[in-house]
Amino acid sequence: MPYHKWTVQEEGRLQDAVKQFGLNWQAIHMYIFQNISPACLKNKYYSRIHNNNAFESVQSSSKCNELDSVQESILQQIRIIIQQGEQ
């Protein structure tokens, strides 16, 4: 089978199909992507979609850590101002 160039819409359909059929690549092939082999579907899911979701989760976690750092910095500055006012 020749290389298949995936579109963003197809990637979305693959994600939806996995939600519907689970990791049953044969069913996804039969009902959604007749022109793409089950092995290609599985490879696409694990190489791009599944890993991107994990990457987005890590990015989101990283952003939370950055916000926590900013908040802590602001709190530290407020503590210094309060201490200076008490002196």
N, CA, C and O atoms as a Maestro MAE file, in Angstrom:
{
 s_m_m2io_version
 :::
 2.0.0
}

f_m_ct {
 s_m_title
 :::
 protein
 m_atom[348] {
  # First column is atom index #
  i_m_mmod_type
  r_m_x_coord
  r_m_y_coord
  r_m_z_coord
  i_m_residue_number
  s_m_chain_name
  s_m_pdb_residue_name
  s_m_pdb_atom_name
  i_m_atomic_number
  :::
  1 25 0.855 -1.177 0.000 1 A "MET " " N  " 7
  2 3 0.000 0.000 0.000 1 A "MET " " CA " 6
  3 2 0.900 1.239 0.000 1 A "MET " " C  " 6
  4 15 1.856 1.310 0.773 1 A "MET " " O  " 8
  5 25 0.597 2.220 -0.869 2 A "PRO " " N  " 7
  6 3 1.412 3.435 -0.915 2 A "PRO " " CA " 6
  7 2 1.221 4.295 0.332 2 A "PRO " " C  " 6
  8 15 0.260 4.135 1.084 2 A "PRO " " O  " 8
  9 25 2.162 5.203 0.522 3 A "TYR " " N  " 7
  10 3 2.114 6.114 1.663 3 A "TYR " " CA " 6
  11 2 0.838 6.949 1.609 3 A "TYR " " C  " 6
  12 15 0.436 7.416 0.543 3 A "TYR " " O  " 8
  13 25 0.217 7.127 2.745 4 A "HIS " " N  " 7
  14 3 -0.996 7.939 2.835 4 A "HIS " " CA " 6
  15 2 -0.673 9.237 3.569 4 A "HIS " " C  " 6
  16 15 -0.207 9.206 4.708 4 A "HIS " " O  " 8
  17 25 -0.914 10.367 2.930 5 A "LYS " " N  " 7
  18 3 -0.719 11.672 3.584 5 A "LYS " " CA " 6
  19 2 -2.005 12.019 4.326 5 A "LYS " " C  " 6
  20 15 -3.057 12.202 3.714 5 A "LYS " " O  " 8
  21 25 -1.910 12.106 5.638 6 A "TRP " " N  " 7
  22 3 -3.074 12.349 6.480 6 A "TRP " " CA " 6
  23 2 -3.434 13.824 6.500 6 A "TRP " " C  " 6
  24 15 -2.562 14.692 6.534 6 A "TRP " " O  " 8
  25 25 -4.743 14.096 6.480 7 A "THR " " N  " 7
  26 3 -5.229 15.458 6.652 7 A "THR " " CA " 6
  27 2 -5.617 15.640 8.114 7 A "THR " " C  " 6
  28 15 -5.768 14.666 8.851 7 A "THR " " O  " 8
  29 25 -5.775 16.875 8.519 8 A "VAL " " N  " 7
  30 3 -6.204 17.163 9.891 8 A "VAL " " CA " 6
  31 2 -7.588 16.561 10.146 8 A "VAL " " C  " 6
  32 15 -7.863 16.057 11.235 8 A "VAL " " O  " 8
  33 25 -8.445 16.621 9.139 9 A "GLN " " N  " 7
  34 3 -9.796 16.063 9.275 9 A "GLN " " CA " 6
  35 2 -9.743 14.548 9.473 9 A "GLN " " C  " 6
  36 15 -10.492 13.999 10.281 9 A "GLN " " O  " 8
  37 25 -8.868 13.883 8.744 10 A "GLU " " N  " 7
  38 3 -8.739 12.433 8.895 10 A "GLU " " CA " 6
  39 2 -8.200 12.074 10.280 10 A "GLU " " C  " 6
  40 15 -8.636 11.097 10.889 10 A "GLU " " O  " 8
  41 25 -7.260 12.864 10.767 11 A "GLU " " N  " 7
  42 3 -6.748 12.604 12.117 11 A "GLU " " CA " 6
  43 2 -7.874 12.745 13.140 11 A "GLU " " C  " 6
  44 15 -7.961 11.959 14.083 11 A "GLU " " O  " 8
  45 25 -8.726 13.735 12.954 12 A "GLY " " N  " 7
  46 3 -9.881 13.905 13.841 12 A "GLY " " CA " 6
  47 2 -10.833 12.733 13.739 12 A "GLY " " C  " 6
  48 15 -11.350 12.255 14.749 12 A "GLY " " O  " 8
  49 25 -11.069 12.266 12.515 13 A "ARG " " N  " 7
  50 3 -11.944 11.099 12.324 13 A "ARG " " CA " 6
  51 2 -11.347 9.863 12.982 13 A "ARG " " C  " 6
  52 15 -12.070 9.043 13.548 13 A "ARG " " O  " 8
  53 25 -10.015 9.734 12.907 14 A "LEU " " N  " 7
  54 3 -9.364 8.589 13.545 14 A "LEU " " CA " 6
  55 2 -9.523 8.666 15.065 14 A "LEU " " C  " 6
  56 15 -9.796 7.656 15.713 14 A "LEU " " O  " 8
  57 25 -9.355 9.845 15.624 15 A "GLN " " N  " 7
  58 3 -9.559 9.999 17.071 15 A "GLN " " CA " 6
  59 2 -10.994 9.639 17.454 15 A "GLN " " C  " 6
  60 15 -11.220 8.942 18.443 15 A "GLN " " O  " 8
  61 25 -11.954 10.113 16.674 16 A "ASP " " N  " 7
  62 3 -13.361 9.796 16.944 16 A "ASP " " CA " 6
  63 2 -13.621 8.300 16.811 16 A "ASP " " C  " 6
  64 15 -14.370 7.723 17.600 16 A "ASP " " O  " 8
  65 25 -13.003 7.675 15.815 17 A "ALA " " N  " 7
  66 3 -13.183 6.238 15.611 17 A "ALA " " CA " 6
  67 2 -12.629 5.443 16.790 17 A "ALA " " C  " 6
  68 15 -13.229 4.453 17.211 17 A "ALA " " O  " 8
  69 25 -11.497 5.870 17.317 18 A "VAL " " N  " 7
  70 3 -10.921 5.179 18.479 18 A "VAL " " CA " 6
  71 2 -11.840 5.336 19.685 18 A "VAL " " C  " 6
  72 15 -11.985 4.405 20.477 18 A "VAL " " O  " 8
  73 25 -12.460 6.499 19.832 19 A "LYS " " N  " 7
  74 3 -13.426 6.683 20.921 19 A "LYS " " CA " 6
  75 2 -14.611 5.737 20.751 19 A "LYS " " C  " 6
  76 15 -15.140 5.205 21.728 19 A "LYS " " O  " 8
  77 25 -15.018 5.536 19.506 20 A "GLN " " N  " 7
  78 3 -16.182 4.688 19.227 20 A "GLN " " CA " 6
  79 2 -15.846 3.196 19.289 20 A "GLN " " C  " 6
  80 15 -16.586 2.425 19.899 20 A "GLN " " O  " 8
  81 25 -14.746 2.785 18.668 21 A "PHE " " N  " 7
  82 3 -14.416 1.368 18.528 21 A "PHE " " CA " 6
  83 2 -13.299 0.902 19.451 21 A "PHE " " C  " 6
  84 15 -12.977 -0.285 19.480 21 A "PHE " " O  " 8
  85 25 -12.708 1.818 20.201 22 A "GLY " " N  " 7
  86 3 -11.546 1.446 20.993 22 A "GLY " " CA " 6
  87 2 -10.371 1.216 20.063 22 A "GLY " " C  " 6
  88 15 -10.276 1.859 19.017 22 A "GLY " " O  " 8
  89 25 -9.483 0.320 20.422 23 A "LEU " " N  " 7
  90 3 -8.299 0.047 19.612 23 A "LEU " " CA " 6
  91 2 -8.520 -1.129 18.670 23 A "LEU " " C  " 6
  92 15 -7.587 -1.870 18.360 23 A "LEU " " O  " 8
  93 25 -9.753 -1.296 18.220 24 A "ASN " " N  " 7
  94 3 -10.105 -2.353 17.277 24 A "ASN " " CA " 6
  95 2 -9.837 -1.828 15.867 24 A "ASN " " C  " 6
  96 15 -10.731 -1.306 15.201 24 A "ASN " " O  " 8
  97 25 -8.584 -1.978 15.427 25 A "TRP " " N  " 7
  98 3 -8.148 -1.405 14.155 25 A "TRP " " CA " 6
  99 2 -8.873 -2.020 12.972 25 A "TRP " " C  " 6
  100 15 -9.107 -1.347 11.968 25 A "TRP " " O  " 8
  101 25 -9.234 -3.304 13.083 26 A "GLN " " N  " 7
  102 3 -9.961 -3.963 11.998 26 A "GLN " " CA " 6
  103 2 -11.345 -3.331 11.823 26 A "GLN " " C  " 6
  104 15 -11.781 -3.104 10.695 26 A "GLN " " O  " 8
  105 25 -12.031 -3.048 12.919 27 A "ALA " " N  " 7
  106 3 -13.347 -2.419 12.830 27 A "ALA " " CA " 6
  107 2 -13.238 -0.995 12.285 27 A "ALA " " C  " 6
  108 15 -14.058 -0.575 11.469 27 A "ALA " " O  " 8
  109 25 -12.240 -0.266 12.733 28 A "ILE " " N  " 7
  110 3 -12.038 1.104 12.233 28 A "ILE " " CA " 6
  111 2 -11.754 1.061 10.735 28 A "ILE " " C  " 6
  112 15 -12.245 1.897 9.976 28 A "ILE " " O  " 8
  113 25 -10.965 0.090 10.321 29 A "HIS " " N  " 7
  114 3 -10.674 -0.086 8.897 29 A "HIS " " CA " 6
  115 2 -11.962 -0.402 8.125 29 A "HIS " " C  " 6
  116 15 -12.228 0.207 7.089 29 A "HIS " " O  " 8
  117 25 -12.747 -1.338 8.620 30 A "MET " " N  " 7
  118 3 -13.954 -1.778 7.905 30 A "MET " " CA " 6
  119 2 -15.015 -0.689 7.814 30 A "MET " " C  " 6
  120 15 -15.658 -0.538 6.775 30 A "MET " " O  " 8
  121 25 -15.205 0.072 8.892 31 A "TYR " " N  " 7
  122 3 -16.331 1.002 8.935 31 A "TYR " " CA " 6
  123 2 -15.972 2.458 8.652 31 A "TYR " " C  " 6
  124 15 -16.844 3.238 8.269 31 A "TYR " " O  " 8
  125 25 -14.726 2.835 8.829 32 A "ILE " " N  " 7
  126 3 -14.372 4.254 8.687 32 A "ILE " " CA " 6
  127 2 -13.348 4.482 7.579 32 A "ILE " " C  " 6
  128 15 -13.551 5.341 6.720 32 A "ILE " " O  " 8
  129 25 -12.262 3.732 7.588 33 A "PHE " " N  " 7
  130 3 -11.138 3.955 6.663 33 A "PHE " " CA " 6
  131 2 -10.887 2.699 5.833 33 A "PHE " " C  " 6
  132 15 -9.900 2.000 6.062 33 A "PHE " " O  " 8
  133 25 -11.748 2.407 4.888 34 A "GLN " " N  " 7
  134 3 -11.589 1.197 4.077 34 A "GLN " " CA " 6
  135 2 -10.313 1.232 3.225 34 A "GLN " " C  " 6
  136 15 -9.777 0.183 2.868 34 A "GLN " " O  " 8
  137 25 -9.833 2.426 2.902 35 A "ASN " " N  " 7
  138 3 -8.663 2.530 2.029 35 A "ASN " " CA " 6
  139 2 -7.336 2.549 2.788 35 A "ASN " " C  " 6
  140 15 -6.276 2.680 2.176 35 A "ASN " " O  " 8
  141 25 -7.384 2.419 4.117 36 A "ILE " " N  " 7
  142 3 -6.150 2.431 4.917 36 A "ILE " " CA " 6
  143 2 -6.111 1.152 5.748 36 A "ILE " " C  " 6
  144 15 -7.093 0.805 6.403 36 A "ILE " " O  " 8
  145 25 -4.990 0.460 5.722 37 A "SER " " N  " 7
  146 3 -4.881 -0.823 6.418 37 A "SER " " CA " 6
  147 2 -4.962 -0.629 7.934 37 A "SER " " C  " 6
  148 15 -4.617 0.433 8.452 37 A "SER " " O  " 8
  149 25 -5.422 -1.665 8.637 38 A "PRO " " N  " 7
  150 3 -5.460 -1.598 10.102 38 A "PRO " " CA " 6
  151 2 -4.100 -1.276 10.710 38 A "PRO " " C  " 6
  152 15 -4.019 -0.536 11.690 38 A "PRO " " O  " 8
  153 25 -3.028 -1.827 10.134 39 A "ALA " " N  " 7
  154 3 -1.678 -1.557 10.657 39 A "ALA " " CA " 6
  155 2 -1.322 -0.084 10.494 39 A "ALA " " C  " 6
  156 15 -0.734 0.515 11.395 39 A "ALA " " O  " 8
  157 25 -1.672 0.499 9.359 40 A "CYS " " N  " 7
  158 3 -1.398 1.924 9.154 40 A "CYS " " CA " 6
  159 2 -2.210 2.790 10.123 40 A "CYS " " C  " 6
  160 15 -1.715 3.796 10.631 40 A "CYS " " O  " 8
  161 25 -3.435 2.397 10.366 41 A "LEU " " N  " 7
  162 3 -4.269 3.136 11.322 41 A "LEU " " CA " 6
  163 2 -3.645 3.106 12.711 41 A "LEU " " C  " 6
  164 15 -3.547 4.126 13.394 41 A "LEU " " O  " 8
  165 25 -3.228 1.911 13.107 42 A "LYS " " N  " 7
  166 3 -2.596 1.755 14.428 42 A "LYS " " CA " 6
  167 2 -1.317 2.580 14.511 42 A "LYS " " C  " 6
  168 15 -1.082 3.278 15.497 42 A "LYS " " O  " 8
  169 25 -0.501 2.497 13.480 43 A "ASN " " N  " 7
  170 3 0.758 3.240 13.479 43 A "ASN " " CA " 6
  171 2 0.509 4.745 13.546 43 A "ASN " " C  " 6
  172 15 1.198 5.461 14.274 43 A "ASN " " O  " 8
  173 25 -0.463 5.216 12.797 44 A "LYS " " N  " 7
  174 3 -0.782 6.644 12.804 44 A "LYS " " CA " 6
  175 2 -1.241 7.064 14.194 44 A "LYS " " C  " 6
  176 15 -0.810 8.093 14.714 44 A "LYS " " O  " 8
  177 25 -2.107 6.271 14.786 45 A "TYR " " N  " 7
  178 3 -2.637 6.613 16.107 45 A "TYR " " CA " 6
  179 2 -1.513 6.724 17.128 45 A "TYR " " C  " 6
  180 15 -1.441 7.700 17.875 45 A "TYR " " O  " 8
  181 25 -0.644 5.734 17.159 46 A "TYR " " N  " 7
  182 3 0.405 5.738 18.175 46 A "TYR " " CA " 6
  183 2 1.538 6.707 17.867 46 A "TYR " " C  " 6
  184 15 2.132 7.269 18.787 46 A "TYR " " O  " 8
  185 25 1.845 6.911 16.601 47 A "SER " " N  " 7
  186 3 2.977 7.784 16.279 47 A "SER " " CA " 6
  187 2 2.616 9.252 16.325 47 A "SER " " C  " 6
  188 15 3.483 10.081 16.602 47 A "SER " " O  " 8
  189 25 1.386 9.600 16.067 48 A "ARG " " N  " 7
  190 3 1.045 11.021 15.953 48 A "ARG " " CA " 6
  191 2 -0.012 11.442 16.973 48 A "ARG " " C  " 6
  192 15 0.238 12.314 17.805 48 A "ARG " " O  " 8
  193 25 -1.158 10.841 16.912 49 A "ILE " " N  " 7
  194 3 -2.295 11.309 17.711 49 A "ILE " " CA " 6
  195 2 -2.094 11.009 19.185 49 A "ILE " " C  " 6
  196 15 -2.195 11.915 20.012 49 A "ILE " " O  " 8
  197 25 -1.816 9.781 19.531 50 A "HIS " " N  " 7
  198 3 -1.653 9.388 20.933 50 A "HIS " " CA " 6
  199 2 -0.491 10.141 21.571 50 A "HIS " " C  " 6
  200 15 -0.611 10.637 22.692 50 A "HIS " " O  " 8
  201 25 0.617 10.226 20.871 51 A "ASN " " N  " 7
  202 3 1.789 10.910 21.404 51 A "ASN " " CA " 6
  203 2 1.567 12.413 21.509 51 A "ASN " " C  " 6
  204 15 2.054 13.038 22.452 51 A "ASN " " O  " 8
  205 25 0.845 13.008 20.566 52 A "ASN " " N  " 7
  206 3 0.541 14.440 20.641 52 A "ASN " " CA " 6
  207 2 -0.325 14.752 21.849 52 A "ASN " " C  " 6
  208 15 -0.122 15.768 22.515 52 A "ASN " " O  " 8
  209 25 -1.291 13.885 22.136 53 A "ASN " " N  " 7
  210 3 -2.127 14.108 23.312 53 A "ASN " " CA " 6
  211 2 -1.287 14.067 24.575 53 A "ASN " " C  " 6
  212 15 -1.510 14.860 25.489 53 A "ASN " " O  " 8
  213 25 -0.334 13.165 24.642 54 A "ALA " " N  " 7
  214 3 0.571 13.100 25.796 54 A "ALA " " CA " 6
  215 2 1.426 14.355 25.851 54 A "ALA " " C  " 6
  216 15 1.659 14.905 26.927 54 A "ALA " " O  " 8
  217 25 1.899 14.812 24.683 55 A "PHE " " N  " 7
  218 3 2.715 16.020 24.624 55 A "PHE " " CA " 6
  219 2 1.912 17.234 25.078 55 A "PHE " " C  " 6
  220 15 2.419 18.067 25.829 55 A "PHE " " O  " 8
  221 25 0.650 17.339 24.623 56 A "GLU " " N  " 7
  222 3 -0.199 18.462 25.038 56 A "GLU " " CA " 6
  223 2 -0.431 18.422 26.541 56 A "GLU " " C  " 6
  224 15 -0.472 19.467 27.192 56 A "GLU " " O  " 8
  225 25 -0.583 17.223 27.097 57 A "SER " " N  " 7
  226 3 -0.772 17.090 28.531 57 A "SER " " CA " 6
  227 2 0.465 17.576 29.279 57 A "SER " " C  " 6
  228 15 0.348 18.251 30.301 57 A "SER " " O  " 8
  229 25 1.643 17.237 28.776 58 A "VAL " " N  " 7
  230 3 2.885 17.688 29.403 58 A "VAL " " CA " 6
  231 2 3.007 19.197 29.288 58 A "VAL " " C  " 6
  232 15 3.415 19.855 30.245 58 A "VAL " " O  " 8
  233 25 2.660 19.761 28.129 59 A "GLN " " N  " 7
  234 3 2.717 21.206 27.946 59 A "GLN " " CA " 6
  235 2 1.781 21.894 28.925 59 A "GLN " " C  " 6
  236 15 2.146 22.896 29.540 59 A "GLN " " O  " 8
  237 25 0.584 21.362 29.070 60 A "SER " " N  " 7
  238 3 -0.389 21.938 29.985 60 A "SER " " CA " 6
  239 2 0.148 21.916 31.406 60 A "SER " " C  " 6
  240 15 0.011 22.895 32.140 60 A "SER " " O  " 8
  241 25 0.758 20.807 31.795 61 A "SER " " N  " 7
  242 3 1.356 20.686 33.112 61 A "SER " " CA " 6
  243 2 2.476 21.700 33.283 61 A "SER " " C  " 6
  244 15 2.613 22.305 34.346 61 A "SER " " O  " 8
  245 25 3.268 21.885 32.250 62 A "SER " " N  " 7
  246 3 4.366 22.841 32.292 62 A "SER " " CA " 6
  247 2 3.844 24.257 32.478 62 A "SER " " C  " 6
  248 15 4.421 25.039 33.234 62 A "SER " " O  " 8
  249 25 2.751 24.592 31.788 63 A "LYS " " N  " 7
  250 3 2.158 25.920 31.933 63 A "LYS " " CA " 6
  251 2 1.661 26.130 33.351 63 A "LYS " " C  " 6
  252 15 1.794 27.222 33.904 63 A "LYS " " O  " 8
  253 25 1.088 25.086 33.944 64 A "CYS " " N  " 7
  254 3 0.634 25.193 35.334 64 A "CYS " " CA " 6
  255 2 1.816 25.458 36.253 64 A "CYS " " C  " 6
  256 15 1.716 26.271 37.172 64 A "CYS " " O  " 8
  257 25 2.923 24.787 36.018 65 A "ASN " " N  " 7
  258 3 4.110 25.004 36.838 65 A "ASN " " CA " 6
  259 2 4.625 26.429 36.685 65 A "ASN " " C  " 6
  260 15 5.061 27.039 37.661 65 A "ASN " " O  " 8
  261 25 4.576 26.967 35.458 66 A "GLU " " N  " 7
  262 3 5.006 28.344 35.235 66 A "GLU " " CA " 6
  263 2 4.105 29.311 35.999 66 A "GLU " " C  " 6
  264 15 4.589 30.270 36.599 66 A "GLU " " O  " 8
  265 25 2.792 29.060 35.977 67 A "LEU " " N  " 7
  266 3 1.859 29.918 36.707 67 A "LEU " " CA " 6
  267 2 2.120 29.845 38.202 67 A "LEU " " C  " 6
  268 15 2.094 30.866 38.890 67 A "LEU " " O  " 8
  269 25 2.370 28.643 38.708 68 A "ASP " " N  " 7
  270 3 2.679 28.489 40.127 68 A "ASP " " CA " 6
  271 2 3.918 29.297 40.492 68 A "ASP " " C  " 6
  272 15 3.959 29.926 41.549 68 A "ASP " " O  " 8
  273 25 4.921 29.283 39.630 69 A "SER " " N  " 7
  274 3 6.151 30.020 39.866 69 A "SER " " CA " 6
  275 2 5.887 31.524 39.898 69 A "SER " " C  " 6
  276 15 6.412 32.231 40.758 69 A "SER " " O  " 8
  277 25 5.079 32.009 38.966 70 A "VAL " " N  " 7
  278 3 4.729 33.440 38.923 70 A "VAL " " CA " 6
  279 2 3.953 33.825 40.169 70 A "VAL " " C  " 6
  280 15 4.225 34.857 40.782 70 A "VAL " " O  " 8
  281 25 2.991 33.000 40.541 71 A "GLN " " N  " 7
  282 3 2.201 33.293 41.738 71 A "GLN " " CA " 6
  283 2 3.082 33.332 42.983 71 A "GLN " " C  " 6
  284 15 2.911 34.198 43.841 71 A "GLN " " O  " 8
  285 25 4.012 32.406 43.081 72 A "GLU " " N  " 7
  286 3 4.908 32.383 44.234 72 A "GLU " " CA " 6
  287 2 5.782 33.632 44.264 72 A "GLU " " C  " 6
  288 15 6.040 34.189 45.331 72 A "GLU " " O  " 8
  289 25 6.234 34.068 43.100 73 A "SER " " N  " 7
  290 3 7.039 35.280 43.009 73 A "SER " " CA " 6
  291 2 6.236 36.499 43.462 73 A "SER " " C  " 6
  292 15 6.748 37.343 44.198 73 A "SER " " O  " 8
  293 25 5.000 36.590 43.032 74 A "ILE " " N  " 7
  294 3 4.135 37.708 43.435 74 A "ILE " " CA " 6
  295 2 3.898 37.683 44.941 74 A "ILE " " C  " 6
  296 15 3.960 38.720 45.601 74 A "ILE " " O  " 8
  297 25 3.628 36.505 45.478 75 A "LEU " " N  " 7
  298 3 3.424 36.388 46.923 75 A "LEU " " CA " 6
  299 2 4.667 36.811 47.689 75 A "LEU " " C  " 6
  300 15 4.567 37.479 48.719 75 A "LEU " " O  " 8
  301 25 5.835 36.426 47.194 76 A "GLN " " N  " 7
  302 3 7.087 36.807 47.844 76 A "GLN " " CA " 6
  303 2 7.246 38.328 47.845 76 A "GLN " " C  " 6
  304 15 7.657 38.910 48.850 76 A "GLN " " O  " 8
  305 25 6.920 38.974 46.715 77 A "GLN " " N  " 7
  306 3 7.009 40.428 46.633 77 A "GLN " " CA " 6
  307 2 6.028 41.098 47.598 77 A "GLN " " C  " 6
  308 15 6.361 42.113 48.209 77 A "GLN " " O  " 8
  309 25 4.843 40.548 47.739 78 A "ILE " " N  " 7
  310 3 3.850 41.087 48.679 78 A "ILE " " CA " 6
  311 2 4.362 40.953 50.105 78 A "ILE " " C  " 6
  312 15 4.204 41.876 50.904 78 A "ILE " " O  " 8
  313 25 4.971 39.821 50.438 79 A "ARG " " N  " 7
  314 3 5.529 39.625 51.781 79 A "ARG " " CA " 6
  315 2 6.601 40.672 52.083 79 A "ARG " " C  " 6
  316 15 6.650 41.215 53.187 79 A "ARG " " O  " 8
  317 25 7.450 40.950 51.109 80 A "ILE " " N  " 7
  318 3 8.511 41.948 51.299 80 A "ILE " " CA " 6
  319 2 7.906 43.320 51.543 80 A "ILE " " C  " 6
  320 15 8.359 44.048 52.427 80 A "ILE " " O  " 8
  321 25 6.889 43.680 50.770 81 A "ILE " " N  " 7
  322 3 6.233 44.984 50.930 81 A "ILE " " CA " 6
  323 2 5.591 45.089 52.303 81 A "ILE " " C  " 6
  324 15 5.688 46.127 52.957 81 A "ILE " " O  " 8
  325 25 4.937 44.025 52.742 82 A "ILE " " N  " 7
  326 3 4.288 44.023 54.066 82 A "ILE " " CA " 6
  327 2 5.339 44.165 55.160 82 A "ILE " " C  " 6
  328 15 5.148 44.926 56.108 82 A "ILE " " O  " 8
  329 25 6.453 43.436 55.036 83 A "GLN " " N  " 7
  330 3 7.514 43.524 56.029 83 A "GLN " " CA " 6
  331 2 8.108 44.927 56.091 83 A "GLN " " C  " 6
  332 15 8.404 45.433 57.174 83 A "GLN " " O  " 8
  333 25 8.282 45.554 54.933 84 A "GLN " " N  " 7
  334 3 8.821 46.903 54.899 84 A "GLN " " CA " 6
  335 2 7.849 47.892 55.548 84 A "GLN " " C  " 6
  336 15 8.270 48.848 56.198 84 A "GLN " " O  " 8
  337 25 6.557 47.655 55.367 85 A "GLY " " N  " 7
  338 3 5.542 48.532 55.967 85 A "GLY " " CA " 6
  339 2 5.483 48.383 57.478 85 A "GLY " " C  " 6
  340 15 5.112 49.327 58.175 85 A "GLY " " O  " 8
  341 25 5.837 47.233 57.988 86 A "GLU " " N  " 7
  342 3 5.802 46.979 59.419 86 A "GLU " " CA " 6
  343 2 7.012 47.586 60.120 86 A "GLU " " C  " 6
  344 15 6.989 47.767 61.337 86 A "GLU " " O  " 8
  345 25 8.056 47.898 59.380 87 A "GLN " " N  " 7
  346 3 9.287 48.407 60.015 87 A "GLN " " CA " 6
  347 2 9.200 49.832 60.312 87 A "GLN " " C  " 6
  348 15 10.148 50.410 60.845 87 A "GLN " " O  " 8
  :::
 }
 m_bond[347] {
  # First column is bond index #
  i_m_from
  i_m_to
  i_m_order
  :::
  1 1 2 1
  2 2 3 1
  3 3 4 2
  4 3 5 1
  5 5 6 1
  6 6 7 1
  7 7 8 2
  8 7 9 1
  9 9 10 1
  10 10 11 1
  11 11 12 2
  12 11 13 1
  13 13 14 1
  14 14 15 1
  15 15 16 2
  16 15 17 1
  17 17 18 1
  18 18 19 1
  19 19 20 2
  20 19 21 1
  21 21 22 1
  22 22 23 1
  23 23 24 2
  24 23 25 1
  25 25 26 1
  26 26 27 1
  27 27 28 2
  28 27 29 1
  29 29 30 1
  30 30 31 1
  31 31 32 2
  32 31 33 1
  33 33 34 1
  34 34 35 1
  35 35 36 2
  36 35 37 1
  37 37 38 1
  38 38 39 1
  39 39 40 2
  40 39 41 1
  41 41 42 1
  42 42 43 1
  43 43 44 2
  44 43 45 1
  45 45 46 1
  46 46 47 1
  47 47 48 2
  48 47 49 1
  49 49 50 1
  50 50 51 1
  51 51 52 2
  52 51 53 1
  53 53 54 1
  54 54 55 1
  55 55 56 2
  56 55 57 1
  57 57 58 1
  58 58 59 1
  59 59 60 2
  60 59 61 1
  61 61 62 1
  62 62 63 1
  63 63 64 2
  64 63 65 1
  65 65 66 1
  66 66 67 1
  67 67 68 2
  68 67 69 1
  69 69 70 1
  70 70 71 1
  71 71 72 2
  72 71 73 1
  73 73 74 1
  74 74 75 1
  75 75 76 2
  76 75 77 1
  77 77 78 1
  78 78 79 1
  79 79 80 2
  80 79 81 1
  81 81 82 1
  82 82 83 1
  83 83 84 2
  84 83 85 1
  85 85 86 1
  86 86 87 1
  87 87 88 2
  88 87 89 1
  89 89 90 1
  90 90 91 1
  91 91 92 2
  92 91 93 1
  93 93 94 1
  94 94 95 1
  95 95 96 2
  96 95 97 1
  97 97 98 1
  98 98 99 1
  99 99 100 2
  100 99 101 1
  101 101 102 1
  102 102 103 1
  103 103 104 2
  104 103 105 1
  105 105 106 1
  106 106 107 1
  107 107 108 2
  108 107 109 1
  109 109 110 1
  110 110 111 1
  111 111 112 2
  112 111 113 1
  113 113 114 1
  114 114 115 1
  115 115 116 2
  116 115 117 1
  117 117 118 1
  118 118 119 1
  119 119 120 2
  120 119 121 1
  121 121 122 1
  122 122 123 1
  123 123 124 2
  124 123 125 1
  125 125 126 1
  126 126 127 1
  127 127 128 2
  128 127 129 1
  129 129 130 1
  130 130 131 1
  131 131 132 2
  132 131 133 1
  133 133 134 1
  134 134 135 1
  135 135 136 2
  136 135 137 1
  137 137 138 1
  138 138 139 1
  139 139 140 2
  140 139 141 1
  141 141 142 1
  142 142 143 1
  143 143 144 2
  144 143 145 1
  145 145 146 1
  146 146 147 1
  147 147 148 2
  148 147 149 1
  149 149 150 1
  150 150 151 1
  151 151 152 2
  152 151 153 1
  153 153 154 1
  154 154 155 1
  155 155 156 2
  156 155 157 1
  157 157 158 1
  158 158 159 1
  159 159 160 2
  160 159 161 1
  161 161 162 1
  162 162 163 1
  163 163 164 2
  164 163 165 1
  165 165 166 1
  166 166 167 1
  167 167 168 2
  168 167 169 1
  169 169 170 1
  170 170 171 1
  171 171 172 2
  172 171 173 1
  173 173 174 1
  174 174 175 1
  175 175 176 2
  176 175 177 1
  177 177 178 1
  178 178 179 1
  179 179 180 2
  180 179 181 1
  181 181 182 1
  182 182 183 1
  183 183 184 2
  184 183 185 1
  185 185 186 1
  186 186 187 1
  187 187 188 2
  188 187 189 1
  189 189 190 1
  190 190 191 1
  191 191 192 2
  192 191 193 1
  193 193 194 1
  194 194 195 1
  195 195 196 2
  196 195 197 1
  197 197 198 1
  198 198 199 1
  199 199 200 2
  200 199 201 1
  201 201 202 1
  202 202 203 1
  203 203 204 2
  204 203 205 1
  205 205 206 1
  206 206 207 1
  207 207 208 2
  208 207 209 1
  209 209 210 1
  210 210 211 1
  211 211 212 2
  212 211 213 1
  213 213 214 1
  214 214 215 1
  215 215 216 2
  216 215 217 1
  217 217 218 1
  218 218 219 1
  219 219 220 2
  220 219 221 1
  221 221 222 1
  222 222 223 1
  223 223 224 2
  224 223 225 1
  225 225 226 1
  226 226 227 1
  227 227 228 2
  228 227 229 1
  229 229 230 1
  230 230 231 1
  231 231 232 2
  232 231 233 1
  233 233 234 1
  234 234 235 1
  235 235 236 2
  236 235 237 1
  237 237 238 1
  238 238 239 1
  239 239 240 2
  240 239 241 1
  241 241 242 1
  242 242 243 1
  243 243 244 2
  244 243 245 1
  245 245 246 1
  246 246 247 1
  247 247 248 2
  248 247 249 1
  249 249 250 1
  250 250 251 1
  251 251 252 2
  252 251 253 1
  253 253 254 1
  254 254 255 1
  255 255 256 2
  256 255 257 1
  257 257 258 1
  258 258 259 1
  259 259 260 2
  260 259 261 1
  261 261 262 1
  262 262 263 1
  263 263 264 2
  264 263 265 1
  265 265 266 1
  266 266 267 1
  267 267 268 2
  268 267 269 1
  269 269 270 1
  270 270 271 1
  271 271 272 2
  272 271 273 1
  273 273 274 1
  274 274 275 1
  275 275 276 2
  276 275 277 1
  277 277 278 1
  278 278 279 1
  279 279 280 2
  280 279 281 1
  281 281 282 1
  282 282 283 1
  283 283 284 2
  284 283 285 1
  285 285 286 1
  286 286 287 1
  287 287 288 2
  288 287 289 1
  289 289 290 1
  290 290 291 1
  291 291 292 2
  292 291 293 1
  293 293 294 1
  294 294 295 1
  295 295 296 2
  296 295 297 1
  297 297 298 1
  298 298 299 1
  299 299 300 2
  300 299 301 1
  301 301 302 1
  302 302 303 1
  303 303 304 2
  304 303 305 1
  305 305 306 1
  306 306 307 1
  307 307 308 2
  308 307 309 1
  309 309 310 1
  310 310 311 1
  311 311 312 2
  312 311 313 1
  313 313 314 1
  314 314 315 1
  315 315 316 2
  316 315 317 1
  317 317 318 1
  318 318 319 1
  319 319 320 2
  320 319 321 1
  321 321 322 1
  322 322 323 1
  323 323 324 2
  324 323 325 1
  325 325 326 1
  326 326 327 1
  327 327 328 2
  328 327 329 1
  329 329 330 1
  330 330 331 1
  331 331 332 2
  332 331 333 1
  333 333 334 1
  334 334 335 1
  335 335 336 2
  336 335 337 1
  337 337 338 1
  338 338 339 1
  339 339 340 2
  340 339 341 1
  341 341 342 1
  342 342 343 1
  343 343 344 2
  344 343 345 1
  345 345 346 1
  346 346 347 1
  347 347 348 2
  :::
 }
}
